[in-house]
Amino acid sequence: MATNIGSGCGQAAMFCPMESSSTENDLTDALRQQLNFLAVRIEELQRENDNLTARISRCQCSEVKEAEPTAHSFAKSEGACLSIQQDSELSVCESNTNTLHSNNLSDVLHKEDKHSLNVERFSNCTSLEQANPSGQYITTHECARRYVALKIIYFGQRFYGFASQTQMEPTVESEIFKALERTKLLIGTRPNSHYSRCGRTDKGVSATGQVISLYLRSNGKEVEGGEEINYVMVLNRVLPKDIRVIGWAPISLEFSARFSCLSREYVYLFWRGSMDISVMQKAAQKFIGEHDFRNFCKMDAVNVKNYRRHITEFAISPCNKWSNDDKLWAITIKGSAFLWHQVRCMVSILFMIGEGLESPNIINVLLDIHKTPRKPQYNMASELPLMLHCCEFKGVNLICSSDARRNLQEHFTNELKTHLLQAAIIEEALHCLQTTGVEETTMVHCKKKKGHISLMLRPTERHLVFVLFARALFRKLNFFHMRVETR
């Protein structure tokens, strides 16, 4: 039973064991109840396991004729097979003479693929290997899987970032895997799917060029003829409306969506207001090149040791959008990789420069970690206008059928119309406010603008060495706390 170190119970258990006998008794009772529950659950799982093993042993499967021993070949098979899902439910896949149907999505026909660069056999796709009492393993027939890359668009307003997080739902990644499991495209479990992602966007951030790579179920047919499973249409039928797959590509086994990416490009949208764009454009050029960006990111001392990153492009350009007399602009940043919150921190400094609150030379000062070894405290730019625009790869040619492309265009057109209607309603509200007959008062209540404190005069973040020491100390305290609780 886990307890936070900072809580009162946790401190009492650690530092005042003689005065917390009642707390220890409560913890002991709770642990005893959990152990009893686990014991009952283990017995239920054991009975379920025995039942499933018995049913598998009664399955009459025809012989699997092995294909020629090529690097990536798979078998022809026919007959009935059993599939044990991750939640321990058993499903039966009935087949005709030459075809196996899975959830009416596509024909899973096992035959040799002329383009078998990334199609191979996977023996655990339909059943978990289980040991019988004699110690021998029962293995069902093999099915085809293909290593593919998926390009994804999502709007991040309602998501807690892209990557799955404990007790933080929904995330884009969790919704994608729910769709993969629902469509039966995911073979086995996530760890053996060889999954990787190109970027890990934060809460509220959108993307028009996110790329993931993983093994998916395949029917083993040619890609050029359009006979492979239509991954785009299949997934978009079950994904939420703010997530869409816009293309897929067969890739080699050496491909990784994270490490094979040549460059990543982010776009940040903003209204100009009273900012001096020319000064911002000159200041932005100081970011180009390889620098230590520890003063332009959120410290991640546990996972990041090298804070040097290479920025190849940094441009500020106008968009063809207006709101009254204000114009929309876009900041485009391209680089090989980025640190945690790096883009939002760089944009925040540029906004201070554009408003005349800081000199453009502040970028040089913050990039010099010898003069400025500790990051001044400042707020990041908002996450909502930021999007991962595109990711560059070599030799990845996306595939999207004409039907899938037509459905995507229709979907995004409808979404745009919905948001334009919402914008029209807000404009009408503004119009009513301007033409209302309510008498205006003579008293003007304005919020006083807080005085800007120069970045170099602000309190600084803790030093990197201190952060590393604090993390190590936290791990030791947490370990000691867990040992005290288990006694």
C-alpha positions as CSV (number, residue, x, y, z in Angstrom):
1,M,0.0,0.0,0.0
2,A,1.8,3.1,-1.2
3,T,1.8,6.4,0.7
4,N,3.3,9.7,-0.4
5,I,6.4,10.8,1.5
6,G,5.1,14.3,2.0
7,S,1.9,13.1,3.7
8,G,1.4,13.2,7.4
9,C,1.0,9.4,7.7
10,G,4.1,8.8,5.8
11,Q,6.2,11.1,8.0
12,A,4.8,9.6,11.1
13,A,5.6,6.1,9.9
14,M,9.1,7.2,9.1
15,F,10.1,9.4,12.0
16,C,7.7,8.6,14.9
17,P,7.2,4.8,15.0
18,M,6.6,4.7,18.7
19,E,3.7,7.2,18.5
20,S,1.8,5.7,15.6
21,S,0.8,2.2,16.7
22,S,-2.7,2.8,15.5
23,T,-1.5,3.8,12.1
24,E,0.7,0.7,11.8
25,N,-2.3,-1.5,12.8
26,D,-4.4,0.1,10.1
27,L,-1.6,-0.4,7.6
28,T,-1.3,-4.0,8.7
29,D,-5.0,-4.6,8.4
30,A,-5.1,-3.1,5.0
31,L,-2.2,-5.2,3.8
32,R,-3.8,-8.3,5.2
33,Q,-7.0,-7.5,3.3
34,Q,-5.1,-7.0,0.1
35,L,-3.2,-10.3,0.5
36,N,-6.5,-12.1,1.1
37,F,-8.0,-10.5,-2.0
38,L,-4.9,-11.4,-4.1
39,A,-5.0,-15.0,-2.9
40,V,-8.6,-15.4,-4.0
41,R,-7.9,-13.7,-7.3
42,I,-4.9,-16.1,-7.9
43,E,-7.2,-19.1,-7.4
44,E,-9.7,-17.7,-9.8
45,L,-7.1,-17.1,-12.4
46,Q,-5.7,-20.5,-11.9
47,R,-9.1,-22.1,-12.5
48,E,-9.6,-19.9,-15.6
49,N,-6.1,-20.9,-16.9
50,D,-6.8,-24.6,-16.4
51,N,-10.1,-24.2,-18.3
52,L,-8.5,-22.4,-21.2
53,T,-5.7,-24.9,-21.4
54,A,-8.3,-27.7,-21.6
55,R,-10.2,-26.0,-24.3
56,I,-7.0,-25.4,-26.3
57,S,-6.0,-29.0,-26.0
58,R,-9.3,-30.1,-27.6
59,C,-8.8,-27.8,-30.6
60,Q,-8.3,-29.7,-33.8
61,C,-6.1,-27.6,-36.0
62,S,-4.9,-28.7,-39.4
63,E,-1.2,-29.0,-40.2
64,V,0.6,-25.8,-41.2
65,K,2.5,-26.1,-44.4
66,E,5.8,-24.1,-44.0
67,A,6.9,-21.9,-46.8
68,E,10.4,-21.7,-48.2
69,P,12.9,-20.6,-45.5
70,T,13.3,-17.0,-46.6
71,A,14.2,-14.1,-44.4
72,H,10.7,-12.9,-44.1
73,S,8.2,-15.6,-45.1
74,F,5.0,-16.9,-43.5
75,A,2.9,-19.9,-43.6
76,K,-0.3,-21.0,-45.4
77,S,-2.8,-22.4,-43.0
78,E,-6.5,-23.3,-42.7
79,G,-8.7,-24.5,-40.0
80,A,-9.9,-23.0,-36.7
81,C,-7.8,-21.2,-34.1
82,L,-8.2,-19.9,-30.6
83,S,-7.3,-16.4,-29.6
84,I,-6.5,-15.4,-26.0
85,Q,-6.9,-11.6,-25.6
86,Q,-5.0,-9.5,-23.1
87,D,-8.0,-9.5,-20.8
88,S,-8.0,-13.3,-20.7
89,E,-11.1,-13.6,-22.8
90,L,-11.2,-16.4,-25.4
91,S,-12.4,-15.8,-29.0
92,V,-12.7,-18.3,-31.8
93,C,-11.7,-17.4,-35.3
94,E,-13.5,-19.6,-37.9
95,S,-12.0,-19.9,-41.3
96,N,-13.0,-21.2,-44.7
97,T,-10.8,-23.1,-47.0
98,N,-8.4,-20.3,-47.9
99,T,-9.4,-17.3,-45.7
100,L,-9.4,-16.2,-42.1
101,H,-11.7,-13.3,-41.2
102,S,-10.8,-11.0,-38.2
103,N,-13.6,-8.7,-37.0
104,N,-14.8,-8.3,-40.7
105,L,-11.9,-6.0,-41.3
106,S,-9.8,-7.9,-43.9
107,D,-8.9,-11.3,-45.2
108,V,-6.0,-12.7,-43.3
109,L,-4.7,-15.0,-46.1
110,H,-1.4,-16.7,-45.4
111,K,0.6,-16.7,-48.6
112,E,4.1,-15.6,-49.7
113,D,4.4,-11.9,-50.1
114,K,6.4,-10.6,-53.1
115,H,7.2,-7.4,-51.1
116,S,8.0,-9.1,-47.7
117,L,10.4,-6.5,-46.5
118,N,8.5,-6.1,-43.3
119,V,6.0,-9.0,-43.3
120,E,6.9,-11.9,-41.1
121,R,5.4,-14.8,-39.0
122,F,4.4,-14.2,-35.5
123,S,3.4,-17.3,-33.5
124,N,1.9,-15.5,-30.6
125,C,-0.6,-13.4,-32.6
126,T,-3.5,-15.6,-31.9
127,S,-2.7,-17.3,-28.6
128,L,-0.5,-17.0,-25.6
129,E,1.9,-19.9,-25.3
130,Q,1.0,-21.9,-22.2
131,A,2.8,-24.8,-20.6
132,N,0.8,-28.0,-20.0
133,P,1.5,-30.2,-16.9
134,S,4.2,-32.1,-18.8
135,G,6.2,-28.9,-19.4
136,Q,5.6,-28.8,-23.1
137,Y,4.4,-25.6,-24.9
138,I,1.2,-25.4,-26.9
139,T,1.6,-23.1,-29.9
140,T,-1.1,-22.3,-32.3
141,H,-0.7,-21.4,-36.0
142,E,1.3,-18.4,-37.2
143,C,-0.2,-15.3,-38.8
144,A,1.3,-12.4,-40.7
145,R,2.3,-9.0,-39.3
146,R,3.8,-6.0,-41.0
147,Y,6.1,-3.3,-39.6
148,V,4.5,0.0,-40.5
149,A,4.7,3.7,-39.9
150,L,1.5,5.7,-39.2
151,K,1.3,9.5,-39.7
152,I,-1.2,11.1,-37.3
153,I,-3.0,14.4,-36.9
154,Y,-4.5,15.3,-33.6
155,F,-5.9,18.4,-31.8
156,G,-4.5,18.4,-28.3
157,Q,-6.9,20.7,-26.4
158,R,-8.6,17.9,-24.4
159,F,-5.6,15.5,-24.1
160,Y,-3.0,15.3,-21.3
161,G,-0.2,15.2,-23.9
162,F,0.6,12.5,-26.4
163,A,2.4,9.8,-24.3
164,S,0.4,7.6,-22.0
165,Q,0.7,8.6,-18.3
166,T,-0.3,7.0,-15.1
167,Q,-3.6,8.3,-13.8
168,M,-3.7,11.0,-16.5
169,E,-6.4,10.3,-19.1
170,P,-7.1,10.8,-21.9
171,T,-3.9,10.9,-23.9
172,V,-3.5,10.6,-27.6
173,E,-1.4,7.5,-27.3
174,S,-3.9,5.7,-25.1
175,E,-6.7,6.5,-27.6
176,I,-4.6,5.1,-30.5
177,F,-3.9,1.8,-28.7
178,K,-7.5,1.5,-27.7
179,A,-8.4,1.8,-31.4
180,L,-5.7,-0.8,-32.4
181,E,-7.0,-3.3,-29.8
182,R,-10.6,-2.7,-30.9
183,T,-9.8,-3.3,-34.5
184,K,-7.7,-6.3,-33.8
185,L,-4.7,-4.8,-35.6
186,L,-2.4,-5.0,-32.6
187,I,-0.7,-8.4,-32.4
188,G,0.2,-9.6,-28.9
189,T,1.0,-6.8,-26.5
190,R,2.4,-3.3,-26.8
191,P,5.9,-4.3,-25.6
192,N,6.4,-6.9,-28.4
193,S,5.0,-4.5,-31.0
194,H,8.3,-2.7,-31.4
195,Y,6.5,0.6,-30.8
196,S,8.2,4.0,-31.0
197,R,7.0,7.6,-31.4
198,C,8.6,10.6,-33.1
199,G,7.7,13.3,-30.6
200,R,6.3,13.5,-27.1
201,T,4.1,16.6,-27.2
202,D,2.8,18.2,-23.9
203,K,-0.7,18.7,-22.6
204,G,-2.8,20.9,-25.0
205,V,-0.2,20.7,-27.9
206,S,-1.5,19.6,-31.3
207,A,0.2,17.9,-34.2
208,T,-0.2,17.6,-38.0
209,G,2.9,15.5,-38.5
210,Q,3.2,13.0,-35.6
211,V,4.7,9.6,-36.7
212,I,4.6,6.3,-34.8
213,S,6.0,2.9,-35.9
214,L,4.9,-0.6,-34.8
215,Y,3.9,-4.1,-35.9
216,L,0.4,-4.4,-37.1
217,R,-1.7,-7.4,-38.4
218,S,-1.3,-8.0,-42.1
219,N,-3.1,-10.0,-44.7
220,G,0.2,-10.7,-46.4
221,K,-0.8,-9.2,-49.8
222,E,1.0,-6.8,-52.0
223,V,1.2,-3.1,-51.1
224,E,1.4,-1.7,-54.6
225,G,-1.9,-3.3,-55.6
226,G,-3.8,-1.8,-52.7
227,E,-4.6,-5.3,-51.4
228,E,-3.1,-4.8,-47.9
229,I,-5.4,-3.9,-45.0
230,N,-6.5,-0.3,-45.4
231,Y,-5.1,0.8,-42.0
232,V,-6.2,4.5,-42.5
233,M,-9.9,3.7,-43.0
234,V,-10.0,0.9,-40.4
235,L,-8.5,3.0,-37.6
236,N,-10.4,6.3,-38.4
237,R,-13.7,4.5,-38.1
238,V,-13.1,4.0,-34.3
239,L,-10.7,6.8,-33.4
240,P,-12.2,9.9,-31.7
241,K,-12.9,12.8,-34.1
242,D,-9.9,14.9,-32.8
243,I,-7.5,12.1,-33.8
244,R,-7.0,11.0,-37.4
245,V,-4.5,8.7,-39.2
246,I,-3.7,10.3,-42.6
247,G,-1.3,7.7,-44.0
248,W,0.8,4.6,-43.5
249,A,4.0,3.2,-45.0
250,P,5.8,-0.2,-44.9
251,I,9.2,0.3,-43.3
252,S,12.3,-1.7,-42.7
253,L,13.0,-3.4,-39.4
254,E,15.8,-0.9,-38.7
255,F,13.4,2.0,-38.7
256,S,12.5,3.8,-35.5
257,A,10.1,6.7,-35.4
258,R,12.2,8.4,-32.7
259,F,15.8,7.8,-33.8
260,S,15.3,7.6,-37.6
261,C,13.8,11.1,-37.6
262,L,16.1,13.6,-39.5
263,S,14.4,16.7,-38.3
264,R,11.3,18.0,-36.4
265,E,9.5,21.2,-37.2
266,Y,7.2,23.1,-34.7
267,V,4.9,26.0,-35.5
268,Y,3.7,28.5,-32.9
269,L,0.7,30.8,-33.9
270,F,0.2,34.2,-32.2
271,W,-1.5,37.5,-32.7
272,R,0.9,40.4,-33.3
273,G,-0.7,42.9,-31.1
274,S,1.8,45.7,-30.3
275,M,4.9,43.6,-30.6
276,D,7.8,44.6,-32.8
277,I,8.1,41.8,-35.3
278,S,11.4,43.1,-36.9
279,V,13.2,43.0,-33.6
280,M,11.8,39.5,-32.9
281,Q,13.0,38.3,-36.3
282,K,16.6,39.6,-35.7
283,A,16.6,38.1,-32.2
284,A,15.3,34.7,-33.4
285,Q,18.4,34.3,-35.6
286,K,20.5,34.0,-32.4
287,F,18.9,30.6,-31.7
288,I,20.2,29.1,-35.0
289,G,23.1,26.7,-34.5
290,E,24.1,24.3,-31.8
291,H,23.8,25.6,-28.3
292,D,23.2,24.5,-24.7
293,F,19.5,25.2,-24.2
294,R,19.3,24.4,-20.5
295,N,18.1,28.0,-19.8
296,F,15.3,27.5,-22.4
297,C,13.7,24.3,-21.2
298,K,12.3,22.5,-18.2
299,M,15.0,20.5,-16.4
300,D,14.8,16.8,-16.7
301,A,17.8,15.7,-14.8
302,V,16.8,12.1,-14.6
303,N,16.4,11.4,-18.3
304,V,18.5,14.1,-19.9
305,K,22.2,14.6,-19.5
306,N,23.1,16.5,-22.7
307,Y,21.3,19.9,-23.2
308,R,22.9,20.7,-26.5
309,R,20.5,20.9,-29.4
310,H,20.9,22.0,-33.0
311,I,18.4,24.5,-34.5
312,T,18.5,24.7,-38.3
313,E,15.7,27.2,-39.0
314,F,13.9,29.9,-37.0
315,A,11.5,32.1,-39.0
316,I,8.6,34.5,-38.1
317,S,6.2,35.0,-40.9
318,P,2.7,36.4,-41.4
319,C,-0.4,34.3,-42.0
320,N,-3.4,35.2,-44.1
321,K,-5.7,35.6,-41.1
322,W,-7.1,38.8,-39.5
323,S,-9.1,39.7,-36.4
324,N,-10.3,43.3,-36.6
325,D,-7.0,45.1,-37.0
326,D,-4.8,42.4,-35.6
327,K,-2.9,39.9,-37.8
328,L,-2.0,36.3,-37.2
329,W,1.7,35.4,-37.3
330,A,3.6,32.1,-37.2
331,I,6.9,31.1,-35.6
332,T,8.5,28.1,-37.4
333,I,11.3,26.3,-35.6
334,K,13.1,23.4,-37.1
335,G,15.8,21.2,-35.5
336,S,17.1,17.7,-35.1
337,A,15.5,17.3,-31.6
338,F,14.1,19.5,-28.8
339,L,14.2,19.5,-25.0
340,W,11.2,19.4,-22.7
341,H,9.2,22.7,-23.1
342,Q,12.1,24.2,-25.2
343,V,9.9,25.7,-27.9
344,R,7.5,27.4,-25.5
345,C,10.4,28.8,-23.5
346,M,12.1,30.3,-26.6
347,V,8.8,31.8,-27.7
348,S,8.2,33.3,-24.3
349,I,11.6,35.1,-24.4
350,L,10.9,36.4,-27.9
351,F,7.5,37.8,-26.8
352,M,9.4,39.8,-24.0
353,I,11.7,41.1,-26.7
354,G,8.9,42.0,-29.0
355,E,7.1,43.9,-26.3
356,G,10.3,45.9,-25.5
357,L,10.6,44.4,-22.0
358,E,14.0,42.7,-22.8
359,S,16.9,43.4,-25.1
360,P,17.7,40.9,-27.9
361,N,21.0,40.4,-26.2
362,I,19.3,38.5,-23.4
363,I,19.3,35.4,-25.7
364,N,23.1,35.6,-25.9
365,V,23.3,35.9,-22.1
366,L,21.0,32.9,-21.5
367,L,22.8,30.7,-24.1
368,D,26.1,31.3,-22.3
369,I,25.9,28.8,-19.5
370,H,29.2,30.0,-17.9
371,K,27.8,33.4,-17.4
372,T,24.3,32.2,-16.6
373,P,24.6,28.7,-15.2
374,R,21.1,28.8,-13.6
375,K,17.8,29.5,-15.4
376,P,15.9,32.7,-14.4
377,Q,12.3,32.0,-13.4
378,Y,9.8,33.0,-16.1
379,N,6.5,31.8,-17.5
380,M,6.4,29.7,-20.7
381,A,4.2,30.7,-23.6
382,S,0.8,29.1,-23.8
383,E,0.6,25.5,-25.1
384,L,-2.6,25.8,-27.2
385,P,-1.1,27.6,-30.2
386,L,1.8,25.1,-30.5
387,M,1.8,22.2,-32.9
388,L,4.2,19.6,-34.1
389,H,4.0,20.5,-37.8
390,C,6.0,17.8,-39.5
391,C,8.8,15.2,-39.0
392,E,11.3,14.3,-41.7
393,F,12.3,10.8,-42.6
394,K,14.3,9.2,-45.4
395,G,12.6,6.7,-47.7
396,V,9.2,6.7,-46.0
397,N,6.5,7.0,-48.7
398,L,3.0,7.3,-47.2
399,I,0.1,5.4,-48.6
400,C,-3.5,6.6,-48.4
401,S,-6.3,5.2,-50.5
402,S,-8.6,7.5,-52.5
403,D,-11.5,6.5,-50.3
404,A,-9.6,7.2,-47.1
405,R,-8.4,10.5,-48.4
406,R,-11.9,11.5,-49.4
407,N,-13.2,10.6,-46.0
408,L,-10.5,12.7,-44.4
409,Q,-11.3,15.7,-46.5
410,E,-14.9,15.4,-45.6
411,H,-14.2,15.0,-41.9
412,F,-11.9,18.0,-41.6
413,T,-14.3,20.1,-43.7
414,N,-17.1,19.4,-41.3
415,E,-14.9,20.1,-38.3
416,L,-13.9,23.5,-39.9
417,K,-17.5,24.4,-40.5
418,T,-18.4,23.5,-36.8
419,H,-15.6,25.8,-35.5
420,L,-16.6,28.6,-38.0
421,L,-20.1,28.4,-36.6
422,Q,-18.8,28.7,-33.1
423,A,-16.7,31.7,-34.1
424,A,-19.7,33.3,-35.7
425,I,-21.6,33.0,-32.5
426,I,-18.8,34.6,-30.6
427,E,-18.6,37.5,-33.1
428,E,-22.4,38.0,-32.7
429,A,-21.9,38.2,-28.9
430,L,-19.2,40.9,-29.5
431,H,-21.6,42.8,-31.9
432,C,-24.4,42.7,-29.3
433,L,-22.0,44.1,-26.7
434,Q,-21.1,47.0,-28.9
435,T,-24.7,47.9,-29.8
436,T,-26.3,47.3,-26.5
437,G,-28.3,50.2,-24.9
438,V,-26.8,49.7,-21.4
439,E,-25.6,53.0,-20.0
440,E,-21.9,53.1,-19.4
441,T,-20.6,54.2,-16.1
442,T,-18.0,57.0,-15.9
443,M,-15.8,55.0,-13.5
444,V,-13.1,53.1,-15.3
445,H,-11.8,50.0,-13.6
446,C,-8.5,48.9,-15.1
447,K,-6.0,46.5,-13.8
448,K,-2.6,47.9,-13.2
449,K,0.0,46.3,-15.4
450,K,2.6,44.7,-13.2
451,G,6.0,46.1,-13.6
452,H,8.4,43.9,-15.6
453,I,11.4,42.5,-13.6
454,S,14.5,42.0,-15.8
455,L,15.2,38.3,-16.3
456,M,18.7,38.7,-14.9
457,L,17.3,40.2,-11.7
458,R,14.8,37.4,-11.0
459,P,15.3,34.3,-8.8
460,T,16.9,31.4,-10.5
461,E,16.1,27.7,-10.7
462,R,18.1,25.3,-8.7
463,H,21.5,24.3,-10.1
464,L,21.6,21.1,-12.1
465,V,23.9,19.4,-9.6
466,F,21.4,20.2,-6.8
467,V,18.6,18.8,-8.9
468,L,20.5,15.5,-9.4
469,F,21.3,15.3,-5.7
470,A,17.7,15.9,-4.7
471,R,16.4,13.2,-7.1
472,A,18.8,10.7,-5.7
473,L,17.9,11.6,-2.1
474,F,14.2,11.3,-3.0
475,R,14.7,7.8,-4.4
476,K,16.5,6.7,-1.2
477,L,13.8,8.3,1.1
478,N,11.0,6.6,-1.0
479,F,12.8,3.3,-0.8
480,F,13.2,3.6,3.0
481,H,9.6,4.6,3.4
482,M,8.4,1.6,1.5
483,R,10.5,-0.7,3.7
484,V,9.0,0.8,6.8
485,E,5.5,0.3,5.5
486,T,6.0,-3.4,4.6
487,R,7.2,-4.2,8.2
